[in-house]
Amino acid sequence: MKSAFVSSFAHSAAGRLLLSTAAFITLAAAFFLLIGRSPWEMLSLLAQAAVGDGFALTESLVRATPILLCALATALPARLGLISVGAEGQLYFGALVGTGFVLSATAVAGPLQLPSMLLAGMAGGAAWALVPTLLRTRLQINETISTLLINYVAALLVTWVVYGPWKNPASQGWPATAEFPENARLATYFDSRVHAGLWIGMAIAVVAHMILTRTRWGLGLDVLRSNPRAGVLAGLRFDRHALAVMLLGGALAGLAGIAETSTVQGRLQASFSNGAGFSGFLVAWLARNHCLRIVPMAFLVGALLAAGDGMQMLAQVPSSVTLVAQGLLFVAVLGTNGMLDRGAR
């Protein structure tokens, strides 16, 4: 009886979280010992740099916001069995299209400028997701490879425009576009850089969870993923569902890109994403593509990344230490879940 209870708890969501946390602490402690530092001291400094005061907490929220939206952009296609690694490119192209709209649409001003800009960014992200979707549905080209490869095309397009036709002459040697007007920036909170994109992302996570788990459309995605032949016999069209989830995911990543560009950066510049699209992919898989679980996981990863600068000052270690810690987190969660799933078979 006791053994059955322990096994049941270990396979529950709370048990997996507890075991993954213990595995992460163990791996992180071993890493800190390996570099000659006290594990307890380094873990304490890591927590302090991530959430130790108001500034650290808000910066963690800022880093978590695009990761959250990009993780949702990955989770939606995954519910159909599609492995999209394209959130990074969709984020860049959404920022590019949204910025182009603001720079060119001088007639759109006032209260309509912000929603129009956000819609343009979402349309850009969706358009960038359309390419690998058509390759997958029409030519059966693997979406993982195509989404990964075109990420770099979108990033290079942004680099080209900020160094070339859209470069602000007043920015001196720093390549960037002109600053966004106040009407084209999301509201910020807590006298910090935390912006409305965070609340939008959390709301989308809740709505997406409800749609995926409590609607006929969400059930159709599950059927097509687990048993495509049964889905076809039931009248479900894989290509239509693939188009829907990929475009919706692209729109969310595009929203992340234009929100980060307009409100956090204040202008479009090269390499602005800090790898949010790739981090979002990893967050989605750590959360097993569960939209509600993505929210705390995105904050955890965002906090780890935001702690990088703080660790440099507090512990005199390279900021790359936090990247190692992030990698150890992935190993801990994936390894724990893998062992539990293998034991359950």
C-alpha positions as CSV (number, residue, x, y, z in Angstrom):
1,M,0.0,0.0,0.0
2,K,2.8,2.4,1.0
3,S,4.8,1.6,-2.1
4,A,1.7,2.1,-4.3
5,F,1.1,5.5,-2.7
6,V,4.7,6.6,-3.2
7,S,4.6,5.4,-6.9
8,S,1.4,7.3,-7.5
9,F,2.7,10.5,-5.9
10,A,6.0,10.3,-7.9
11,H,4.0,10.1,-11.2
12,S,1.7,13.0,-10.3
13,A,2.4,16.5,-11.4
14,A,3.4,17.6,-7.9
15,G,5.7,14.5,-7.5
16,R,7.3,15.1,-10.9
17,L,7.9,18.8,-9.9
18,L,9.5,17.8,-6.6
19,L,11.7,15.1,-8.1
20,S,12.8,17.4,-10.9
21,T,13.6,20.2,-8.4
22,A,15.7,17.8,-6.3
23,A,17.5,16.6,-9.4
24,F,18.2,20.1,-10.6
25,I,19.6,21.2,-7.2
26,T,21.8,18.0,-7.1
27,L,23.2,18.7,-10.6
28,A,23.7,22.4,-10.0
29,A,25.5,21.7,-6.7
30,A,27.8,19.2,-8.5
31,F,28.6,21.8,-11.2
32,F,29.4,24.5,-8.6
33,L,31.7,22.1,-6.8
34,L,33.4,21.4,-10.1
35,I,34.2,25.0,-10.6
36,G,35.5,25.4,-7.1
37,R,32.5,27.3,-5.5
38,S,30.3,26.6,-2.6
39,P,27.0,25.1,-3.8
40,W,24.9,26.7,-1.1
41,E,26.5,30.1,-1.6
42,M,26.0,29.9,-5.4
43,L,22.5,28.7,-5.2
44,S,21.6,31.5,-2.8
45,L,23.2,34.1,-5.0
46,L,21.4,32.7,-8.0
47,A,18.1,33.0,-6.2
48,Q,19.0,36.5,-5.1
49,A,20.0,37.6,-8.6
50,A,16.7,36.2,-10.0
51,V,14.1,37.3,-7.4
52,G,16.1,38.8,-4.5
53,D,14.6,42.3,-4.7
54,G,12.0,44.3,-6.7
55,F,14.3,45.1,-9.6
56,A,15.5,41.5,-10.0
57,L,11.9,40.2,-9.9
58,T,10.7,42.6,-12.5
59,E,13.6,41.9,-14.8
60,S,12.8,38.2,-14.5
61,L,9.3,38.9,-15.5
62,V,10.5,40.9,-18.5
63,R,12.7,38.0,-19.7
64,A,9.9,35.5,-19.1
65,T,7.3,37.4,-21.2
66,P,8.6,36.6,-24.8
67,I,9.6,33.1,-23.6
68,L,6.0,32.5,-22.5
69,L,4.5,33.6,-25.8
70,C,7.0,31.6,-27.8
71,A,6.4,28.5,-25.7
72,L,2.7,28.8,-26.4
73,A,3.6,29.2,-30.1
74,T,5.5,25.9,-29.9
75,A,2.8,24.1,-27.8
76,L,-0.1,24.7,-30.2
77,P,1.5,22.8,-33.2
78,A,2.8,20.1,-30.8
79,R,-0.8,19.3,-29.9
80,L,-1.1,18.1,-33.5
81,G,2.2,16.2,-33.4
82,L,4.1,18.9,-35.3
83,I,7.5,19.8,-33.9
84,S,8.0,23.5,-34.8
85,V,11.3,25.1,-33.9
86,G,10.3,28.3,-35.7
87,A,9.3,30.6,-32.9
88,E,12.6,32.5,-33.0
89,G,12.2,33.3,-36.7
90,Q,8.5,34.1,-36.3
91,L,9.4,36.5,-33.4
92,Y,11.9,38.3,-35.6
93,F,9.6,38.6,-38.6
94,G,6.7,39.7,-36.5
95,A,9.0,42.5,-35.1
96,L,10.1,43.3,-38.6
97,V,6.5,43.7,-40.0
98,G,5.2,45.5,-36.9
99,T,8.1,48.0,-37.1
100,G,7.7,48.5,-40.8
101,F,4.0,49.3,-40.2
102,V,4.8,51.9,-37.5
103,L,7.6,53.5,-39.6
104,S,5.4,53.7,-42.8
105,A,1.8,54.2,-41.6
106,T,2.2,57.8,-40.5
107,A,-1.5,58.3,-41.0
108,V,-2.4,55.8,-38.3
109,A,-2.0,57.6,-35.0
110,G,-3.8,58.0,-31.7
111,P,-5.4,55.0,-30.0
112,L,-5.5,52.9,-33.1
113,Q,-1.7,52.8,-33.6
114,L,-1.0,50.3,-30.8
115,P,-3.6,47.6,-31.7
116,S,-2.8,48.1,-35.4
117,M,0.9,47.6,-34.7
118,L,0.2,44.5,-32.6
119,L,-2.0,43.0,-35.3
120,A,0.7,43.7,-37.9
121,G,3.3,41.9,-35.8
122,M,1.0,38.9,-35.3
123,A,0.3,38.8,-39.1
124,G,4.1,38.9,-39.7
125,G,4.7,35.9,-37.4
126,A,1.8,34.0,-38.9
127,A,3.1,34.7,-42.4
128,W,6.5,33.4,-41.5
129,A,4.9,30.2,-40.1
130,L,3.0,29.8,-43.4
131,V,6.1,28.8,-45.4
132,P,7.0,25.6,-43.4
133,T,3.3,24.8,-43.1
134,L,2.8,24.7,-46.8
135,L,6.0,22.7,-47.2
136,R,4.7,20.2,-44.7
137,T,1.2,19.8,-46.0
138,R,1.8,20.0,-49.7
139,L,5.3,18.5,-50.1
140,Q,5.7,16.5,-46.9
141,I,8.9,18.3,-46.0
142,N,9.7,17.9,-42.3
143,E,8.6,21.0,-40.4
144,T,11.3,20.7,-37.8
145,I,14.0,21.2,-40.3
146,S,12.3,23.9,-42.3
147,T,11.3,26.0,-39.3
148,L,14.8,25.7,-37.8
149,L,16.5,26.8,-41.0
150,I,14.3,29.8,-41.8
151,N,14.9,31.2,-38.3
152,Y,18.2,32.5,-39.5
153,V,16.7,34.1,-42.6
154,A,14.4,36.2,-40.5
155,A,17.2,37.2,-38.1
156,L,19.3,38.2,-41.1
157,L,16.5,40.2,-42.6
158,V,16.2,42.2,-39.4
159,T,20.0,42.7,-39.3
160,W,19.9,44.0,-42.9
161,V,17.2,46.6,-42.4
162,V,18.7,48.0,-39.2
163,Y,22.1,48.3,-40.8
164,G,20.7,49.5,-44.1
165,P,17.4,51.1,-45.2
166,W,15.8,51.5,-41.8
167,K,18.8,52.7,-39.9
168,N,18.2,55.9,-37.9
169,P,21.0,58.4,-38.9
170,A,20.7,59.9,-35.4
171,S,21.7,56.6,-33.7
172,Q,25.4,57.2,-34.6
173,G,27.3,53.9,-34.8
174,W,24.6,51.9,-33.1
175,P,22.5,50.2,-35.8
176,A,18.8,50.6,-35.0
177,T,15.6,52.1,-36.3
178,A,14.0,55.3,-35.1
179,E,12.4,55.1,-31.7
180,F,8.8,54.0,-31.4
181,P,6.3,56.7,-30.5
182,E,4.6,56.5,-27.1
183,N,1.3,55.5,-28.7
184,A,2.9,52.4,-30.1
185,R,4.1,51.1,-26.7
186,L,2.4,48.7,-24.4
187,A,1.6,49.9,-20.8
188,T,4.3,49.2,-18.2
189,Y,3.8,48.5,-14.5
190,F,5.6,48.7,-11.2
191,D,7.8,51.5,-12.4
192,S,9.7,49.0,-14.4
193,R,10.0,47.4,-17.9
194,V,7.2,44.8,-17.1
195,H,4.6,45.4,-19.7
196,A,1.1,44.3,-20.6
197,G,2.5,41.5,-22.8
198,L,2.9,39.5,-19.7
199,W,-0.8,39.6,-18.8
200,I,-1.7,39.0,-22.4
201,G,0.5,35.9,-22.5
202,M,-1.0,34.5,-19.2
203,A,-4.6,35.2,-20.5
204,I,-3.8,33.4,-23.8
205,A,-2.4,30.4,-21.9
206,V,-5.7,30.1,-19.9
207,V,-7.8,30.5,-23.1
208,A,-5.7,28.1,-25.1
209,H,-5.9,25.5,-22.3
210,M,-9.7,25.8,-22.3
211,I,-9.9,25.5,-26.1
212,L,-7.5,22.5,-26.3
213,T,-9.1,20.5,-23.5
214,R,-12.8,21.4,-23.6
215,T,-13.7,21.9,-27.2
216,R,-14.4,19.6,-30.2
217,W,-11.6,21.3,-32.1
218,G,-9.1,20.5,-29.4
219,L,-10.3,16.9,-29.3
220,G,-9.8,16.8,-33.0
221,L,-6.1,17.8,-32.6
222,D,-5.6,15.0,-30.1
223,V,-7.2,12.4,-32.4
224,L,-5.1,13.5,-35.4
225,R,-2.0,13.3,-33.3
226,S,-2.6,10.0,-31.6
227,N,-4.4,8.2,-34.4
228,P,-4.3,10.0,-37.8
229,R,-6.2,7.2,-39.6
230,A,-9.1,7.4,-37.2
231,G,-9.1,11.2,-37.5
232,V,-9.4,10.9,-41.3
233,L,-12.2,8.4,-41.0
234,A,-13.9,10.8,-38.6
235,G,-13.8,13.5,-41.3
236,L,-10.9,15.5,-39.8
237,R,-8.5,17.3,-42.2
238,F,-4.9,17.2,-41.1
239,D,-3.9,20.0,-43.5
240,R,-6.6,22.4,-42.2
241,H,-5.7,21.7,-38.6
242,A,-2.0,22.1,-39.3
243,L,-2.6,25.4,-41.0
244,A,-4.6,26.6,-38.0
245,V,-2.2,25.7,-35.3
246,M,0.9,26.8,-37.1
247,L,-0.5,30.2,-38.0
248,L,-1.9,30.7,-34.5
249,G,1.5,29.8,-33.1
250,G,3.3,32.1,-35.5
251,A,0.9,34.9,-34.5
252,L,1.8,34.5,-30.8
253,A,5.5,34.5,-31.6
254,G,5.1,37.6,-33.8
255,L,3.2,39.3,-30.9
256,A,6.2,38.5,-28.6
257,G,8.6,40.1,-31.2
258,I,6.7,43.3,-31.7
259,A,6.0,43.7,-27.9
260,E,9.7,43.2,-27.1
261,T,10.8,45.6,-29.8
262,S,8.3,48.4,-29.2
263,T,8.1,48.4,-25.4
264,V,11.3,46.9,-24.0
265,Q,13.8,47.9,-26.6
266,G,12.0,51.0,-27.9
267,R,13.3,50.4,-31.4
268,L,14.2,47.6,-33.7
269,Q,17.7,46.4,-33.5
270,A,19.7,43.3,-34.4
271,S,19.8,40.3,-32.0
272,F,17.1,41.7,-29.7
273,S,15.5,38.4,-28.9
274,N,18.1,37.0,-26.5
275,G,17.1,33.6,-27.8
276,A,13.5,33.8,-26.5
277,G,12.2,31.7,-29.3
278,F,14.6,28.8,-28.6
279,S,14.0,29.1,-24.9
280,G,10.3,29.0,-25.6
281,F,10.7,25.8,-27.5
282,L,12.5,24.2,-24.6
283,V,10.0,25.5,-22.1
284,A,7.1,24.0,-24.1
285,W,8.7,20.6,-24.1
286,L,9.6,20.8,-20.4
287,A,5.9,21.6,-19.7
288,R,4.9,18.8,-22.0
289,N,3.0,21.3,-24.1
290,H,0.5,21.9,-21.3
291,C,-0.5,25.5,-21.6
292,L,-1.0,26.2,-17.9
293,R,2.3,24.5,-16.9
294,I,4.1,26.7,-19.4
295,V,3.4,29.8,-17.3
296,P,5.5,28.9,-14.2
297,M,8.1,27.2,-16.4
298,A,8.6,30.3,-18.5
299,F,9.0,32.4,-15.4
300,L,11.6,29.9,-14.0
301,V,13.7,30.0,-17.2
302,G,13.3,33.7,-17.5
303,A,14.5,34.2,-13.9
304,L,17.5,32.0,-14.6
305,L,18.4,34.0,-17.7
306,A,17.8,37.3,-15.9
307,A,20.1,36.2,-13.1
308,G,23.1,36.2,-15.5
309,D,24.1,39.9,-15.0
310,G,23.5,39.7,-11.3
311,M,25.7,36.7,-10.9
312,Q,28.5,38.5,-12.6
313,M,28.4,41.2,-9.9
314,L,27.5,39.1,-6.9
315,A,29.7,36.1,-7.4
316,Q,32.2,37.4,-10.0
317,V,31.5,34.6,-12.4
318,P,30.7,34.7,-16.1
319,S,27.0,35.2,-17.0
320,S,27.3,31.9,-18.9
321,V,27.1,30.1,-15.6
322,T,23.3,30.8,-15.7
323,L,23.2,29.2,-19.2
324,V,24.8,26.1,-17.7
325,A,22.2,26.2,-14.9
326,Q,19.5,26.4,-17.5
327,G,20.9,23.4,-19.4
328,L,21.0,21.5,-16.1
329,L,17.4,22.4,-15.5
330,F,16.4,20.8,-18.8
331,V,18.5,17.7,-18.1
332,A,16.9,17.4,-14.7
333,V,13.3,17.7,-15.9
334,L,13.6,15.6,-19.0
335,G,15.7,13.0,-17.3
336,T,13.3,12.7,-14.4
337,N,10.2,12.5,-16.6
338,G,12.0,10.0,-18.9
339,M,12.8,7.7,-16.0
340,L,9.3,7.9,-14.5
341,D,7.7,7.2,-17.9
342,R,10.0,4.2,-18.5
343,G,9.2,2.8,-15.0
344,A,5.5,3.2,-15.7
345,R,5.6,0.9,-18.8
